[in-house]
Amino acid sequence: MTHLARPIRIRRTPFTDAVDAAGVSIYSVYNRMLLPAAFDGFEEDYHHLKRHVQLWDVSCERQIEIAGPDAARLADMITPRDLSKMVEGQCSYLPVVDETGGMLNDPVIVKHGDDRYWISLADSDLLLWVKGIATALKMDVRVWEPDVSPLAIQGPKSDDLAARVFGEAIRDLRFFRAARFPFQGHQVLIARSGYSKQGGFEIYVEGTENGMPIWDALMAAGADLEVRAGGPNGPERTEAGLLSYGADMTDANTPYECGLVKFCKLDKPGDFIGKSALIKAQEDGPQRQIRAVAIEGRQPFCDRPWAARVGGHFAGQITTAYWSPDYDCTVAIAMMEKAHWTGGTEVEIETREGPARGLVRDAFWA
C-alpha cells in the first residue's frame, strides 16, 4: 500500500483532524495543502453526494487578497473577463492568462468592494504572479494570502443543512453571490457555489480557530440529513464537465481551447495581460478543444494522459476518466484535435491497461 507522507511543507488545514477521524481513505495535495479525495470510495461517495449532503474541506482553495486603491485595476489586468460590472458580493469565474494567452489558473473572484477582492485559487502559484505585476507597475495595492479556509456544503440537502445553522435567509442567496450570515455572535461570509453540480455553498472561514466550531455545528445539525465528510468527487465533476487546472488544462492552453470563450471580452475597457495573444488566438480559431468522451467499460484511474487515436493517427488525449455508475460507462474529459472533436467521432483510447473504444460527445452528461 502506498501512503502519502505529510511533511510540514504540505500544510494541514483547520479541519484535518476531523477529516482523519471521519475515515478519509485518499488524500491529494493541492496548493501544497491536504485535499480529501475519497472516504468510502469514489463510487460510494458519488452516490451519497447525489442523494444527501457532505462537508468538504477545501481549505486548499487558497485566497489571494487584493486590497487598496488600485485593486480593481489589478484584478481587471490579469484576466480577459470584463469585471467592470461586478457588484459587491458577486462571484465570477475568472480565466487568468499570461502574456502568451496561456491559462495560469481558473479561480473564482469575490468582490468585497471596489478596493478589495478575494481570488479563490485552483492549484498553482498565482500569488507570485499577481504580486509580481503589482510590484512591477508600482500599484497602490497590497497582495497577500489571508487566513481564510473554505469549507463547502454540497449535495441536494445543502439548503436544509445551511438554514439550520446560518438561518432561513440563506435559502434566498443567489447562485454565485456571497453574503454574511450570523454564527455564534459573528458574521461568516458564505457563497452559493462549489465544485459540484449538486448545489450548495462555500463558507469562507476567516481565522483557523473558527474552523472546527462551524464544522461541529454543521455535523450536529445534519445528523438526520445523513451529513458526512466528503470531497470533490471525480466521477461527478467529470460528468458535469468541471475542469481541473493542471490536468484538463495548463498554461499551454488558451481559454478558447478550454471552452471558455464566453468569459473573454477582448474589447473590454482598459488593457490586460495577454490581450494581443488572445486576439490572434481568436482570429486563428482553436485547433484543439475540450470535449467529453464516453469510453466503453470500466477503465482504470487516469494517472497520466491517454492518447486518443482515429485510424491510428493521434486525435487528442484523455486527461480525466472515471467510471460513472449513473451512465454505465467511463466518463472522460479530453483535449481533442479539431479534425476529430465532432460529436459522434469514434476513437481508440490507449489506457494504461490496454486499448478501449470511445465516443466523442457533443456535451457533457450533467
BELHU-V391992 format. One record per backbone hydrogen bond with DSSP energy under -0.5 kcal/mol. NH is the residue of the N-H (numbers start at 1). CO is the residue of the C=O. If there is no record, write none. Layout:
nh:NH co:CO
nh:NH co:CO
This chain:
nh:5 co:3
nh:10 co:7
nh:11 co:9
nh:11 co:32
nh:16 co:13
nh:19 co:15
nh:20 co:16
nh:21 co:17
nh:22 co:18
nh:23 co:20
nh:24 co:19
nh:25 co:38
nh:26 co:38
nh:28 co:35
nh:30 co:33
nh:33 co:30
nh:34 co:11
nh:35 co:28
nh:36 co:57
nh:37 co:26
nh:38 co:26
nh:45 co:41
nh:46 co:42
nh:47 co:43
nh:48 co:44
nh:49 co:45
nh:50 co:46
nh:51 co:47
nh:51 co:48
nh:52 co:48
nh:54 co:154
nh:55 co:228
nh:56 co:54
nh:56 co:152
nh:57 co:55
nh:57 co:230
nh:58 co:56
nh:58 co:150
nh:61 co:58
nh:62 co:60
nh:64 co:119
nh:65 co:63
nh:65 co:144
nh:66 co:64
nh:66 co:117
nh:67 co:65
nh:67 co:142
nh:68 co:115
nh:70 co:140
nh:71 co:68
nh:72 co:114
nh:74 co:70
nh:75 co:71
nh:76 co:72
nh:77 co:73
nh:78 co:74
nh:78 co:75
nh:79 co:76
nh:80 co:95
nh:83 co:81
nh:86 co:83
nh:89 co:111
nh:90 co:87
nh:91 co:176
nh:92 co:109
nh:94 co:107
nh:95 co:93
nh:96 co:105
nh:97 co:78
nh:98 co:102
nh:101 co:98
nh:103 co:250
nh:103 co:253
nh:104 co:96
nh:105 co:96
nh:107 co:94
nh:108 co:120
nh:109 co:92
nh:110 co:118
nh:111 co:90
nh:112 co:110
nh:112 co:116
nh:113 co:116
nh:116 co:113
nh:117 co:66
nh:118 co:110
nh:119 co:64
nh:120 co:108
nh:120 co:118
nh:121 co:62
nh:121 co:119
nh:124 co:122
nh:126 co:124
nh:128 co:125
nh:129 co:125
nh:130 co:126
nh:131 co:127
nh:132 co:128
nh:133 co:129
nh:134 co:130
nh:135 co:131
nh:136 co:132
nh:137 co:133
nh:138 co:135
nh:139 co:134
nh:141 co:139
nh:142 co:67
nh:144 co:65
nh:146 co:144
nh:148 co:146
nh:149 co:205
nh:151 co:203
nh:152 co:56
nh:153 co:201
nh:154 co:54
nh:154 co:152
nh:155 co:199
nh:156 co:49
nh:157 co:52
nh:158 co:155
nh:161 co:157
nh:162 co:158
nh:163 co:159
nh:164 co:160
nh:165 co:161
nh:165 co:162
nh:166 co:162
nh:167 co:163
nh:170 co:167
nh:171 co:168
nh:172 co:169
nh:173 co:170
nh:176 co:192
nh:177 co:174
nh:178 co:89
nh:179 co:190
nh:181 co:188
nh:183 co:186
nh:186 co:183
nh:188 co:181
nh:189 co:204
nh:190 co:179
nh:191 co:202
nh:192 co:174
nh:192 co:177
nh:193 co:191
nh:196 co:194
nh:201 co:153
nh:202 co:191
nh:203 co:151
nh:204 co:189
nh:204 co:202
nh:205 co:149
nh:205 co:203
nh:206 co:204
nh:207 co:147
nh:207 co:205
nh:210 co:207
nh:211 co:208
nh:214 co:210
nh:215 co:211
nh:216 co:212
nh:217 co:213
nh:218 co:214
nh:219 co:215
nh:220 co:216
nh:221 co:217
nh:222 co:218
nh:223 co:220
nh:225 co:222
nh:226 co:223
nh:227 co:222
nh:228 co:53
nh:230 co:55
nh:234 co:232
nh:237 co:233
nh:238 co:234
nh:239 co:235
nh:240 co:236
nh:241 co:238
nh:242 co:237
nh:243 co:241
nh:245 co:243
nh:246 co:249
nh:247 co:244
nh:248 co:244
nh:249 co:244
nh:253 co:250
nh:255 co:101
nh:257 co:254
nh:258 co:254
nh:259 co:256
nh:260 co:255
nh:263 co:260
nh:264 co:261
nh:265 co:80
nh:265 co:263
nh:268 co:265
nh:273 co:77
nh:275 co:272
nh:278 co:274
nh:279 co:275
nh:280 co:276
nh:281 co:277
nh:282 co:278
nh:283 co:279
nh:284 co:280
nh:285 co:281
nh:289 co:336
nh:290 co:257
nh:291 co:334
nh:292 co:361
nh:293 co:332
nh:294 co:359
nh:295 co:293
nh:295 co:330
nh:296 co:357
nh:299 co:297
nh:302 co:321
nh:303 co:301
nh:306 co:318
nh:308 co:316
nh:309 co:348
nh:310 co:313
nh:313 co:310
nh:315 co:308
nh:316 co:308
nh:317 co:335
nh:318 co:306
nh:319 co:333
nh:320 co:333
nh:322 co:331
nh:324 co:329
nh:325 co:323
nh:328 co:324
nh:329 co:324
nh:330 co:295
nh:331 co:322
nh:331 co:329
nh:332 co:293
nh:333 co:320
nh:334 co:291
nh:335 co:317
nh:336 co:289
nh:336 co:334
nh:337 co:315
nh:338 co:287
nh:340 co:337
nh:341 co:338
nh:344 co:360
nh:345 co:342
nh:347 co:358
nh:348 co:309
nh:349 co:347
nh:349 co:356
nh:350 co:307
nh:351 co:349
nh:351 co:354
nh:354 co:351
nh:356 co:349
nh:358 co:347
nh:359 co:294
nh:360 co:345
nh:361 co:292
nh:365 co:239
nh:366 co:239
